[in-house]
Amino acid sequence: MEADSTDPAFVRLYHAEVEKALAAEYTQLQEMQAIQEDLRTSHDLVRDLPNRLSHPIFVPFGPHAFFPGALMRPNCPSKSIIC
């Protein structure tokens, strides 16, 4: 027995399935947009890093502690200093 496309129950079922598919695609779109924004931020950071003279870092102090510091002149191999 074939489903009648004019049957209200069939139309409601079809509409529910389409809504479910749209919701899944919208969720995937939001995830992709978040990933795109993260990649854009990373790209900007990588592009900007060589031009900076110091970089903020967390310096390890023992196995469980870190304190804020800065890596000074990281682009000069013989002159890198952690402050």
Residue pairs with C-beta under 8 A, 6 or more apart in sequence:
3 10
4 10
5 11
49 55
50 75
53 72
53 73
54 70
54 71
54 72
54 73
54 74
55 70
55 71
55 74
56 68
56 69
56 70
57 68
57 69
57 70
57 71
57 82
58 66
58 67
58 68
58 69
59 66
59 67
59 68
59 69
59 82
60 66
61 67
69 82
69 83
70 82
70 83
71 80
71 81
71 82
72 80
72 81
72 82
72 83
73 79
73 80
73 81
74 80
